[in-house]
């Protein structure tokens, strides 16, 4: 992509919120993924008692989508937290409703219970205004057999009278009760003190190398993004349902790929603006684009039974504007096998980033073993340095192949090309007169450089500056 601030040429579309501008190098995410050796704190409770609000408050982030409608959180979310020098991981879960007969409800509850199995401490969140309800008592019964220390968090205690109501929760027999207001931040410091005291001692985690690749899964709703991640992980890590919009929050998971750590992120489906039916979907979309903005590689999942649609290509463009490398993944390959040569030609003609295409089936497992190795190969190109000599050989050849535009007696002259940053690659081109650079010529240079250095799927940022005669 040509830097719009430099030439006014390719790439002058608005970036999604959260996207960074070149030449800043993308860094590995911090505090949003699993950290080996750190104790884990899981937040559980009945639906709509404020678990995600508490998660955001404790982690100092706004990753979890919050809404007064029950059932917004469905998958487990994990992020790092620190208090008085002690680091630990906090896991947000969906509500446990034993009476919910729906498939999604059962999966959400199963996710929460699975998170309890691996936790060092549980925060049982209840709504002080209504507790204890029958649903709270059912969750309490389950916690008694979980074999994990428990802190009862009486949420929504904004006034003195609600704090007095919270004391009645001692009757649950689950231990200390901590009145807080997650929305207003009241009592959070005291809760964090209690969490640190209750956590077991862990060996300090071994710090991995910097530059852990961050791969996100994006695409339209109901194309199989969560199914692909579950198949890659070999477990039901994410809630899957054939109803579009099941995933709301970006979900980070740290995995090992052939001895290398990779952060894998599932996101909500990208919809057209006019088709968002509720505020939850709107904020889920924002989180998905922010996840792309902090990722290195995006696997854009398409439905093979529908081919590559305009919406799929729009998702590629959104990732490209976030300076994220892209691979198109044709899922459901077992149900339909469109002509790949035709698809590649169409994608190359319609997408400036020219992503490669991989095929798979989350149902049968076909092709899944190729996805993450392909992402790592693309990451290597995304973070590579191109020798200055090779870059200048390239622009001399390109200038001979197609001389620069001219205005009157002056013609654009390509003087010098150097790479100033990587992840994504940022190239600085010195010319005699930047005003002579046209949008069409900038596009052509970008495409030819991408072709020459095998950068299909990699966002290429071309900055142009005057060097003078």
Buried (B, 14 or more C-beta within 10 A) or exposed (E): BBBBEBBBBBBEEEBBEBBBEBBEEBBBBEBBBBBEEBBBBBBBBBBBBBBBBBBBBBBEBEBBBBBEEBBBBBBBBBBBBBBEEBBBBBBBBBBBBBEBEEEBBBBBBBBBBBBBEEBBBBBBBBBBEBBBEEBBEBBBEBBEEBEBBBBBBBBBBBEEEBBEBBEEBEEBEBBBBBBBBBBEEBBBEEBBEBBBEBBEEBEEEEEEEEBBBBBBBBBBBBBBBBBBBBBBEEEBBBBBBEEBBBBBBBBBBBBEBEEBBBBBBBBBBBBEEEEBEEEBBEBBBBBBBBBBBBBBBBBBBBBBBBBBEEBBBBBBBBBBBBBBBBBBBBBBBBEEEBEEEEBBEBBBEEBBBBBBBBBBBBBEEEBBEEBBEBBBBBBEBBBBEBEEEEBBEBBEEBBEEEEBEEEEEBEBBBBBBEBEBBBBBBBBBBBBBBEBBBBEBBBBBBBBBBEBBEBBBBBBBBBBBEBEE
